[in-house]
Amino acid sequence: MLYRPTQENVGFLRKVRRALNGLGRSCRCRVCGKSFFRFSKYRGGWQAVSNYLKEVEWTGSDFDRFWCPFCRSHDRERHLFLYFDALGLWDSFRDAAVLHFAPEKHLAARIASCVPALYVKGDLCPSREGVTKMDVTAIPHAEGTFDWVICNHVLEHVPDDSAALRELCRVLKPGGRAVLQTPFAKRLAVTRENEPDVASPAARLEFYGQEDHVRLYGADLFERIRASGLELRMTEHNECLKETDSAACGVNREEPFFLCVKP
């Protein structure tokens, strides 16, 4: 999904609506700090999500509170800001070597402000300056290069996710950490993928959550991560952000924090 960094070139009516929205105080964006009445929905919100995904309790983005109307940060980016705040992780980026796949604009700027010793941003199809073309299944860096890897909602797009997880583990230093957020279904035991009848864009949207998703992870996601050699230390939203009003912050409180460590 292409990231839309600004709304500077929108029409007059939309700017007026945004200005009126900005008079509210019920919601606040952790990224830009602005307050307003409501976040923007993604493609019709939860009402437009397929019945199947609701039945299996698909857990990922909050489609009703997706975009910040001002800075255009999305809920997955805001959630990482909150998790990093609560767990005190920002300082760990200072003087560290960081690899960031599909780098979110605001998160990348915040990490850069921590002055890492090495900050590599990669994407299979880069669309912004400073982002290197890179395949997560064939990372062009030596073993044990990075202290941190951030791969936020990427694995669901990768055909060979096992190869991607092995590569992410390979390039981490011993004791290095990886953030591996990805949507999954709580009531699905086994991941759905490589299904001939879920090949069209419409079918993938219905059963995987988006047209360019290649799978819907089930509960076996956790074992897939561990099989790569990483230790998974999952933190639930309510464990470290229980005082946070998820609706006011525009995040999905059902999405846990996937922090992985290379032994």
LUMSE-607630 format. One record per residue: x, y, z of N, C-alpha, C in turn. Coordinates in steps of 0.1 Angstrom, whole numbers. Layout:
! residues N
+-------+-------+-------+-------+-------+-------+-------+-------+-------+
!  n.xx !  n.yy !  n.zz ! ca.xx ! ca.yy ! ca.zz !  c.xx !  c.yy !  c.zz !
+-------+-------+-------+-------+-------+-------+-------+-------+-------+
!     X !     Y !     Z !     X !     Y !     Z !     X !     Y !     Z !
...
+-------+-------+-------+-------+-------+-------+-------+-------+-------+
! end
This chain:
! residues 263
+-------+-------+-------+-------+-------+-------+-------+-------+-------+
!  n.xx !  n.yy !  n.zz ! ca.xx ! ca.yy ! ca.zz !  c.xx !  c.yy !  c.zz !
+-------+-------+-------+-------+-------+-------+-------+-------+-------+
!     8 !   -12 !     0 !     0 !     0 !     0 !     9 !    12 !     0 !
!     6 !    22 !    -9 !    14 !    34 !   -10 !    11 !    43 !     2 !
!    22 !    48 !     7 !    20 !    58 !    18 !    17 !    72 !    13 !
!     8 !    78 !    19 !     4 !    92 !    14 !     8 !   102 !    25 !
!    20 !   108 !    23 !    26 !   116 !    34 !    19 !   129 !    38 !
!    12 !   136 !    28 !     6 !   148 !    32 !    -7 !   150 !    25 !
!   -14 !   160 !    29 !   -27 !   164 !    23 !   -26 !   178 !    18 !
!   -15 !   183 !    14 !   -13 !   197 !    10 !   -20 !   200 !    -3 !
!   -22 !   190 !   -12 !   -28 !   193 !   -25 !   -42 !   188 !   -26 !
!   -50 !   190 !   -15 !   -64 !   186 !   -16 !   -72 !   198 !   -19 !
!   -85 !   195 !   -22 !   -94 !   206 !   -26 !   -98 !   215 !   -15 !
!  -104 !   226 !   -18 !  -109 !   236 !    -8 !  -118 !   230 !     2 !
!  -128 !   223 !    -3 !  -139 !   217 !     6 !  -132 !   208 !    16 !
!  -123 !   200 !    11 !  -116 !   190 !    20 !  -108 !   197 !    31 !
!  -102 !   208 !    27 !   -94 !   216 !    37 !  -103 !   222 !    47 !
!  -115 !   227 !    43 !  -125 !   232 !    53 !  -129 !   222 !    62 !
!  -132 !   210 !    57 !  -136 !   199 !    66 !  -125 !   195 !    76 !
!  -113 !   195 !    71 !  -102 !   192 !    80 !  -100 !   203 !    91 !
!  -102 !   215 !    87 !  -101 !   226 !    97 !  -112 !   225 !   107 !
!  -124 !   222 !   103 !  -135 !   220 !   113 !  -132 !   208 !   122 !
!  -127 !   197 !   116 !  -123 !   186 !   124 !  -113 !   189 !   135 !
!  -104 !   199 !   131 !   -94 !   203 !   140 !   -99 !   211 !   152 !
!  -111 !   214 !   152 !  -117 !   222 !   164 !  -120 !   212 !   175 !
!  -120 !   199 !   172 !  -124 !   189 !   183 !  -112 !   186 !   192 !
!  -115 !   180 !   203 !  -105 !   176 !   213 !  -106 !   161 !   217 !
!  -115 !   154 !   211 !  -118 !   140 !   215 !  -107 !   130 !   211 !
!  -100 !   134 !   200 !   -89 !   125 !   195 !   -76 !   133 !   195 !
!   -65 !   126 !   196 !   -52 !   133 !   195 !   -42 !   123 !   189 !
!   -34 !   128 !   179 !   -24 !   120 !   172 !   -11 !   121 !   179 !
!    -6 !   109 !   183 !     7 !   108 !   190 !    18 !   113 !   182 !
!    17 !   112 !   168 !    28 !   116 !   159 !    29 !   131 !   158 !
!    19 !   138 !   154 !    20 !   152 !   151 !    15 !   161 !   163 !
!     8 !   154 !   173 !     3 !   162 !   184 !   -10 !   169 !   183 !
!   -16 !   169 !   171 !   -28 !   177 !   169 !   -40 !   169 !   175 !
!   -50 !   177 !   179 !   -62 !   172 !   184 !   -73 !   175 !   174 !
!   -84 !   167 !   174 !   -95 !   168 !   165 !  -106 !   159 !   169 !
!  -117 !   160 !   161 !  -129 !   152 !   164 !  -127 !   137 !   161 !
!  -122 !   134 !   149 !  -121 !   120 !   145 !  -110 !   117 !   135 !
!  -105 !   105 !   136 !   -96 !   100 !   126 !  -103 !    97 !   113 !
!   -96 !    95 !   102 !  -102 !    92 !    89 !  -103 !    76 !    88 !
!  -113 !    72 !    82 !  -115 !    57 !    80 !  -107 !    53 !    68 !
!  -104 !    40 !    68 !   -98 !    34 !    56 !  -108 !    25 !    48 !
!  -111 !    30 !    36 !  -119 !    22 !    27 !  -132 !    18 !    33 !
!  -139 !    28 !    40 !  -152 !    25 !    45 !  -152 !    20 !    59 !
!  -141 !    18 !    65 !  -140 !    14 !    79 !  -143 !    -1 !    81 !
!  -146 !    -4 !    94 !  -148 !   -18 !    98 !  -161 !   -24 !    91 !
!  -171 !   -15 !    88 !  -183 !   -19 !    82 !  -181 !   -25 !    69 !
!  -170 !   -21 !    62 !  -167 !   -27 !    48 !  -159 !   -39 !    49 !
!  -154 !   -43 !    61 !  -146 !   -55 !    62 !  -154 !   -68 !    60 !
!  -149 !   -78 !    53 !  -157 !   -90 !    50 !  -162 !   -97 !    63 !
!  -173 !  -104 !    62 !  -178 !  -111 !    73 !  -168 !  -122 !    77 !
!  -161 !  -128 !    68 !  -152 !  -139 !    71 !  -141 !  -133 !    81 !
!  -135 !  -122 !    78 !  -125 !  -116 !    86 !  -130 !  -113 !   100 !
!  -142 !  -109 !   101 !  -148 !  -106 !   114 !  -150 !  -119 !   121 !
!  -154 !  -129 !   115 !  -156 !  -142 !   121 !  -144 !  -148 !   127 !
!  -132 !  -147 !   120 !  -120 !  -152 !   125 !  -112 !  -142 !   134 !
!  -118 !  -131 !   136 !  -113 !  -121 !   145 !   -99 !  -116 !   140 !
!  -100 !  -111 !   127 !   -88 !  -105 !   121 !   -82 !   -94 !   129 !
!   -70 !   -94 !   132 !   -64 !   -84 !   141 !   -52 !   -77 !   134 !
!   -54 !   -64 !   131 !   -44 !   -56 !   124 !   -47 !   -42 !   126 !
!   -50 !   -35 !   116 !   -53 !   -21 !   117 !   -67 !   -18 !   122 !
!   -69 !    -6 !   127 !   -82 !    -1 !   131 !   -87 !     7 !   119 !
!   -96 !     1 !   111 !  -100 !     7 !    98 !  -109 !    19 !   101 !
!  -115 !    20 !   113 !  -124 !    32 !   116 !  -115 !    44 !   120 !
!  -103 !    41 !   125 !   -94 !    52 !   130 !   -81 !    50 !   124 !
!   -80 !    51 !   111 !   -68 !    47 !   103 !   -58 !    59 !   101 !
!   -63 !    69 !    94 !   -54 !    81 !    90 !   -56 !    92 !   100 !
!   -44 !    99 !   104 !   -46 !   112 !   110 !   -49 !   122 !    99 !
!   -59 !   130 !   102 !   -64 !   139 !    91 !   -53 !   150 !    88 !
!   -43 !   152 !    97 !   -34 !   162 !    95 !   -20 !   157 !    90 !
!   -14 !   148 !    97 !    -1 !   143 !    93 !    -1 !   131 !    84 !
!   -13 !   125 !    83 !   -15 !   112 !    75 !    -7 !   100 !    81 !
!    -3 !   101 !    93 !     2 !    89 !   100 !    -9 !    78 !   100 !
!    -6 !    66 !    99 !   -16 !    55 !   100 !   -15 !    49 !   114 !
!   -26 !    41 !   117 !   -27 !    36 !   131 !   -15 !    27 !   135 !
!   -10 !    19 !   125 !     2 !    10 !   128 !    14 !    18 !   132 !
!    16 !    30 !   126 !    27 !    38 !   129 !    25 !    44 !   143 !
!    13 !    49 !   145 !    11 !    56 !   158 !    12 !    45 !   170 !
!     8 !    33 !   167 !     9 !    23 !   177 !    24 !    20 !   181 !
!    32 !    20 !   171 !    47 !    18 !   174 !    52 !    30 !   182 !
!    48 !    42 !   179 !    52 !    53 !   187 !    48 !    51 !   202 !
!    36 !    46 !   204 !    31 !    44 !   218 !    38 !    33 !   225 !
!    41 !    22 !   217 !    48 !    10 !   223 !    62 !    14 !   227 !
!    69 !    22 !   217 !    83 !    26 !   220 !    83 !    35 !   232 !
!    73 !    44 !   233 !    73 !    53 !   245 !    71 !    45 !   258 !
!    62 !    36 !   258 !    58 !    28 !   270 !    70 !    19 !   275 !
!    77 !    13 !   265 !    88 !     4 !   268 !   102 !    10 !   268 !
!   102 !    24 !   266 !   115 !    31 !   267 !   125 !    27 !   257 !
!   121 !    25 !   245 !   130 !    19 !   234 !   137 !    30 !   226 !
!   133 !    42 !   226 !   139 !    52 !   218 !   154 !    54 !   220 !
!   158 !    54 !   232 !   172 !    56 !   235 !   181 !    45 !   230 !
!   175 !    33 !   228 !   183 !    22 !   223 !   187 !    23 !   208 !
!   181 !    33 !   201 !   185 !    35 !   187 !   197 !    44 !   186 !
!   201 !    51 !   197 !   212 !    59 !   196 !   225 !    51 !   195 !
!   233 !    55 !   185 !   246 !    48 !   181 !   244 !    33 !   177 !
!   231 !    29 !   174 !   228 !    16 !   170 !   228 !    15 !   154 !
!   229 !     2 !   149 !   227 !     0 !   135 !   213 !    -5 !   133 !
!   206 !     2 !   125 !   191 !     0 !   123 !   188 !    -3 !   109 !
!   180 !   -14 !   106 !   175 !   -17 !    93 !   160 !   -16 !    94 !
!   154 !    -8 !    85 !   140 !    -5 !    85 !   134 !    -7 !    72 !
!   125 !   -17 !    71 !   118 !   -21 !    58 !   105 !   -13 !    57 !
!   102 !    -9 !    45 !    90 !    -1 !    42 !    89 !    10 !    52 !
!    99 !    19 !    53 !   100 !    28 !    64 !    88 !    38 !    64 !
!    81 !    39 !    74 !    71 !    49 !    76 !    77 !    63 !    78 !
!    72 !    73 !    71 !    78 !    86 !    71 !    81 !    92 !    85 !
!    71 !    92 !    93 !    73 !    98 !   106 !    81 !    90 !   116 !
!    79 !    77 !   115 !    87 !    68 !   124 !   102 !    69 !   120 !
!   104 !    69 !   107 !   118 !    70 !   102 !   125 !    83 !   107 !
!   117 !    94 !   107 !   123 !   107 !   111 !   126 !   106 !   126 !
!   117 !   100 !   134 !   119 !    99 !   148 !   131 !    91 !   151 !
!   133 !    80 !   144 !   145 !    71 !   147 !   157 !    79 !   143 !
!   157 !    86 !   131 !   169 !    93 !   127 !   173 !   104 !   137 !
!   163 !   110 !   144 !   166 !   120 !   154 !   173 !   114 !   166 !
!   173 !   101 !   168 !   180 !    94 !   178 !   195 !    92 !   175 !
!   199 !    96 !   163 !   212 !    95 !   158 !   218 !    81 !   159 !
!   212 !    72 !   151 !   218 !    58 !   150 !   232 !    59 !   143 !
!   240 !    49 !   146 !   253 !    49 !   139 !   252 !    45 !   124 !
!   242 !    37 !   122 !   239 !    33 !   108 !   224 !    31 !   107 !
!   218 !    38 !    97 !   203 !    37 !    95 !   201 !    33 !    80 !
!   197 !    21 !    78 !   194 !    16 !    64 !   179 !    15 !    62 !
!   174 !    21 !    52 !   159 !    20 !    49 !   158 !    13 !    36 !
!   150 !     2 !    36 !   149 !    -6 !    24 !   134 !    -9 !    20 !
!   132 !   -10 !     7 !   118 !   -14 !     3 !   120 !   -21 !   -11 !
!   111 !   -30 !   -14 !   112 !   -37 !   -26 !   109 !   -28 !   -38 !
!   100 !   -18 !   -36 !    97 !    -8 !   -46 !    97 !     6 !   -39 !
!   109 !    11 !   -37 !   111 !    24 !   -30 !   104 !    35 !   -38 !
!    97 !    44 !   -30 !    91 !    56 !   -36 !    95 !    69 !   -30 !
!   105 !    68 !   -21 !   110 !    81 !   -15 !   125 !    81 !   -15 !
!   131 !    93 !   -15 !   145 !    95 !   -15 !   151 !    89 !    -2 !
!   162 !    83 !    -3 !   169 !    77 !     9 !   165 !    63 !    12 !
!   156 !    58 !     4 !   151 !    44 !     6 !   158 !    35 !    -5 !
!   165 !    25 !    -1 !   172 !    16 !   -10 !   163 !     4 !   -15 !
!   164 !     1 !   -27 !   157 !   -11 !   -32 !   163 !   -23 !   -26 !
!   154 !   -31 !   -19 !   159 !   -42 !   -11 !   148 !   -53 !   -10 !
!   152 !   -65 !   -12 !   143 !   -77 !   -10 !   145 !   -82 !     4 !
!   135 !   -83 !    12 !   136 !   -88 !    25 !   141 !  -103 !    26 !
!   139 !  -110 !    15 !   144 !  -124 !    14 !   158 !  -125 !    10 !
!   165 !  -114 !     6 !   179 !  -115 !     2 !   185 !  -101 !     6 !
!   188 !   -99 !    19 !   193 !   -87 !    24 !   208 !   -86 !    21 !
!   212 !   -75 !    14 !   226 !   -74 !    10 !   235 !   -69 !    21 !
!   235 !   -75 !    33 !   243 !   -71 !    44 !   248 !   -83 !    51 !
!   260 !   -82 !    57 !   266 !   -93 !    63 !   259 !   -98 !    76 !
!   261 !  -110 !    79 !   255 !  -116 !    92 !   260 !  -107 !   104 !
!   250 !  -105 !   113 !   253 !   -98 !   125 !   256 !   -83 !   123 !
!   250 !   -77 !   113 !   252 !   -62 !   111 !   244 !   -53 !   119 !
!   232 !   -57 !   122 !   222 !   -47 !   128 !   219 !   -50 !   143 !
!   217 !   -39 !   150 !   211 !   -40 !   164 !   196 !   -41 !   164 !
!   190 !   -34 !   154 !   176 !   -34 !   153 !   171 !   -36 !   139 !
!   160 !   -44 !   137 !   153 !   -45 !   124 !   138 !   -41 !   127 !
!   133 !   -33 !   119 !   119 !   -29 !   120 !   112 !   -33 !   107 !
!   102 !   -42 !   108 !    95 !   -47 !    97 !    80 !   -47 !   100 !
!    74 !   -36 !    98 !    60 !   -33 !   103 !    50 !   -35 !    92 !
!    42 !   -46 !    94 !    32 !   -50 !    84 !    38 !   -52 !    70 !
!    48 !   -60 !    69 !    55 !   -63 !    57 !    53 !   -78 !    53 !
!    54 !   -87 !    63 !    55 !  -101 !    61 !    43 !  -107 !    54 !
!    31 !  -101 !    56 !    19 !  -106 !    49 !    19 !  -103 !    34 !
!    29 !   -95 !    29 !    31 !   -93 !    15 !    41 !  -101 !     8 !
!    49 !  -109 !    16 !    61 !  -116 !    11 !    58 !  -130 !     8 !
!    59 !  -135 !    -4 !    56 !  -149 !    -8 !    63 !  -159 !     1 !
!    76 !  -157 !     3 !    84 !  -167 !    10 !    88 !  -160 !    24 !
!    78 !  -160 !    33 !    80 !  -154 !    46 !    90 !  -161 !    54 !
!    92 !  -174 !    52 !   102 !  -182 !    60 !   116 !  -177 !    57 !
!   118 !  -175 !    44 !   131 !  -170 !    39 !   134 !  -156 !    45 !
!   123 !  -148 !    45 !   124 !  -134 !    50 !   128 !  -134 !    65 !
!   121 !  -143 !    73 !   124 !  -144 !    87 !   138 !  -149 !    90 !
!   143 !  -158 !    82 !   157 !  -163 !    83 !   167 !  -152 !    80 !
!   164 !  -144 !    70 !   173 !  -133 !    67 !   173 !  -122 !    77 !
!   161 !  -119 !    83 !   161 !  -109 !    93 !   169 !  -114 !   106 !
!   168 !  -127 !   109 !   175 !  -132 !   120 !   190 !  -132 !   117 !
!   194 !  -135 !   104 !   208 !  -136 !   100 !   215 !  -122 !   102 !
!   209 !  -112 !    98 !   215 !   -99 !    98 !   215 !   -92 !   112 !
!   208 !   -98 !   121 !   208 !   -92 !   135 !   221 !   -97 !   142 !
!   226 !   -88 !   150 !   236 !   -92 !   160 !   231 !  -101 !   171 !
!   239 !  -109 !   177 !   234 !  -116 !   189 !   229 !  -106 !   199 !
!   217 !  -108 !   204 !   210 !   -99 !   213 !   203 !   -87 !   206 !
!   204 !   -87 !   192 !   197 !   -77 !   184 !   182 !   -80 !   185 !
!   174 !   -69 !   182 !   160 !   -70 !   183 !   153 !   -66 !   170 !
!   141 !   -72 !   168 !   133 !   -70 !   156 !   119 !   -68 !   160 !
!   113 !   -58 !   154 !    99 !   -55 !   155 !    92 !   -61 !   143 !
!    83 !   -71 !   145 !    77 !   -78 !   134 !    62 !   -78 !   134 !
!    56 !   -66 !   134 !    42 !   -65 !   134 !    36 !   -71 !   121 !
!    25 !   -78 !   122 !    18 !   -83 !   110 !     4 !   -87 !   115 !
!    -6 !   -85 !   106 !   -20 !   -89 !   110 !   -21 !  -104 !   110 !
!   -30 !  -109 !   119 !   -33 !  -123 !   120 !   -47 !  -125 !   125 !
!   -52 !  -137 !   125 !   -66 !  -140 !   129 !   -66 !  -148 !   141 !
!   -72 !  -143 !   152 !   -71 !  -150 !   165 !   -78 !  -163 !   165 !
!   -89 !  -165 !   157 !   -96 !  -177 !   157 !   -92 !  -187 !   145 !
!   -81 !  -184 !   139 !   -76 !  -193 !   129 !   -64 !  -200 !   134 !
!   -64 !  -214 !   134 !   -53 !  -221 !   139 !   -42 !  -222 !   130 !
!   -44 !  -224 !   117 !   -33 !  -225 !   107 !   -34 !  -214 !    97 !
!   -23 !  -209 !    93 !   -22 !  -198 !    83 !   -28 !  -203 !    70 !
!   -36 !  -194 !    63 !   -41 !  -196 !    50 !   -32 !  -190 !    40 !
!   -27 !  -197 !    30 !   -19 !  -192 !    19 !   -18 !  -202 !     8 !
!   -14 !  -197 !    -4 !   -12 !  -206 !   -15 !   -25 !  -213 !   -19 !
!   -36 !  -206 !   -18 !   -49 !  -212 !   -21 !   -54 !  -208 !   -35 !
!   -55 !  -217 !   -44 !   -59 !  -214 !   -58 !   -72 !  -206 !   -59 !
!   -81 !  -208 !   -49 !   -94 !  -201 !   -50 !   -93 !  -187 !   -43 !
!   -82 !  -184 !   -38 !   -80 !  -170 !   -32 !   -68 !  -164 !   -40 !
!   -70 !  -162 !   -52 !   -59 !  -157 !   -61 !   -63 !  -143 !   -67 !
!   -76 !  -140 !   -68 !   -80 !  -128 !   -74 !   -79 !  -117 !   -64 !
!   -77 !  -104 !   -68 !   -77 !   -93 !   -59 !   -89 !   -93 !   -49 !
!  -101 !   -95 !   -55 !  -113 !   -95 !   -47 !  -113 !  -106 !   -36 !
!  -108 !  -118 !   -40 !  -108 !  -129 !   -30 !   -98 !  -126 !   -19 !
!   -86 !  -120 !   -23 !   -76 !  -117 !   -13 !   -81 !  -107 !    -3 !
!   -88 !   -97 !    -9 !   -94 !   -87 !     0 !  -104 !   -93 !    10 !
!  -112 !  -102 !     5 !  -122 !  -109 !    14 !  -116 !  -118 !    25 !
!  -106 !  -126 !    21 !  -101 !  -136 !    30 !   -87 !  -133 !    36 !
!   -80 !  -124 !    30 !   -66 !  -121 !    35 !   -66 !  -106 !    41 !
!   -76 !   -98 !    37 !   -76 !   -85 !    43 !   -72 !   -74 !    34 !
!   -65 !   -77 !    23 !   -60 !   -67 !    13 !   -57 !   -74 !     0 !
!   -58 !   -66 !   -11 !   -56 !   -73 !   -24 !   -41 !   -78 !   -26 !
!   -32 !   -71 !   -20 !   -18 !   -75 !   -21 !   -12 !   -83 !   -10 !
!   -21 !   -88 !    -1 !   -17 !   -98 !     9 !   -16 !  -112 !     3 !
!    -6 !  -119 !     7 !    -5 !  -133 !     1 !    -9 !  -144 !    11 !
!   -13 !  -140 !    23 !   -17 !  -150 !    33 !   -25 !  -143 !    44 !
!   -32 !  -151 !    52 !   -38 !  -147 !    64 !   -32 !  -155 !    75 !
!   -24 !  -149 !    84 !   -17 !  -157 !    94 !   -27 !  -162 !   105 !
!   -25 !  -174 !   110 !   -32 !  -179 !   121 !   -24 !  -180 !   133 !
!   -28 !  -188 !   143 !   -20 !  -189 !   155 !    -6 !  -195 !   154 !
!    -4 !  -202 !   142 !     9 !  -208 !   140 !    20 !  -197 !   136 !
!    15 !  -185 !   135 !    25 !  -174 !   132 !    36 !  -173 !   142 !
!    33 !  -176 !   155 !    43 !  -175 !   166 !    53 !  -185 !   164 !
!    49 !  -197 !   160 !    59 !  -208 !   158 !    68 !  -205 !   145 !
!    62 !  -199 !   135 !    69 !  -195 !   123 !    81 !  -186 !   127 !
!    78 !  -176 !   136 !    88 !  -167 !   140 !    99 !  -174 !   147 !
!    95 !  -182 !   157 !   105 !  -189 !   165 !   113 !  -199 !   156 !
!   107 !  -205 !   146 !   115 !  -214 !   138 !   126 !  -207 !   130 !
!   126 !  -194 !   129 !   137 !  -187 !   122 !   149 !  -185 !   131 !
!   147 !  -188 !   144 !   158 !  -186 !   154 !   156 !  -175 !   163 !
!   145 !  -167 !   161 !   142 !  -156 !   170 !   134 !  -160 !   182 !
!   137 !  -153 !   193 !   128 !  -155 !   205 !   117 !  -144 !   204 !
!   105 !  -148 !   206 !    93 !  -139 !   205 !    89 !  -135 !   219 !
!    90 !  -122 !   221 !    85 !  -116 !   234 !    73 !  -107 !   231 !
!    62 !  -113 !   231 !    50 !  -105 !   227 !    44 !   -98 !   239 !
!    41 !   -85 !   237 !    35 !   -77 !   247 !    21 !   -73 !   243 !
!    11 !   -75 !   251 !    -3 !   -71 !   248 !    -4 !   -56 !   250 !
!   -13 !   -50 !   243 !   -16 !   -36 !   244 !   -19 !   -33 !   259 !
!   -28 !   -41 !   265 !   -33 !   -38 !   278 !   -22 !   -40 !   289 !
!   -11 !   -47 !   286 !     0 !   -49 !   295 !     7 !   -36 !   298 !
!    11 !   -28 !   287 !    19 !   -16 !   288 !    12 !    -4 !   285 !
!     0 !    -5 !   279 !    -7 !     7 !   275 !   -22 !     7 !   280 !
!   -23 !     1 !   292 !   -37 !    -1 !   297 !   -44 !    12 !   301 !
!   -36 !    23 !   303 !   -42 !    36 !   306 !   -44 !    44 !   294 !
!   -40 !    39 !   282 !   -42 !    46 !   270 !   -55 !    44 !   264 !
!   -62 !    55 !   260 !   -75 !    54 !   253 !   -72 !    51 !   239 !
!   -74 !    39 !   235 !   -70 !    35 !   221 !   -79 !    42 !   211 !
!   -92 !    44 !   213 !  -100 !    51 !   204 !   -95 !    66 !   202 !
!   -92 !    72 !   213 !   -87 !    86 !   212 !   -74 !    87 !   206 !
!   -66 !    77 !   207 !   -52 !    77 !   200 !   -52 !    71 !   186 !
!   -64 !    65 !   182 !   -65 !    59 !   169 !   -56 !    47 !   167 !
!   -57 !    37 !   176 !   -49 !    25 !   175 !   -58 !    13 !   178 !
!   -55 !     1 !   174 !   -62 !   -11 !   176 !   -56 !   -17 !   189 !
!   -64 !   -17 !   200 !   -58 !   -22 !   212 !   -57 !   -38 !   212 !
!   -63 !   -44 !   202 !   -61 !   -59 !   200 !   -48 !   -63 !   194 !
!   -41 !   -53 !   188 !   -28 !   -56 !   181 !   -17 !   -56 !   192 !
!   -11 !   -68 !   194 !     1 !   -68 !   204 !    14 !   -63 !   197 !
!    24 !   -62 !   206 !    37 !   -57 !   201 !    46 !   -69 !   200 !
!    50 !   -72 !   187 !    59 !   -83 !   184 !    73 !   -79 !   185 !
!    80 !   -81 !   197 !    94 !   -78 !   198 !   101 !   -91 !   198 !
!   110 !   -93 !   189 !   118 !  -105 !   188 !   133 !  -103 !   191 !
!   139 !  -112 !   196 !   153 !  -111 !   200 !   161 !  -123 !   195 !
!   173 !  -119 !   189 !   182 !  -130 !   184 !   190 !  -135 !   196 !
!   190 !  -147 !   200 !   197 !  -152 !   211 !   212 !  -150 !   210 !
+-------+-------+-------+-------+-------+-------+-------+-------+-------+
! end
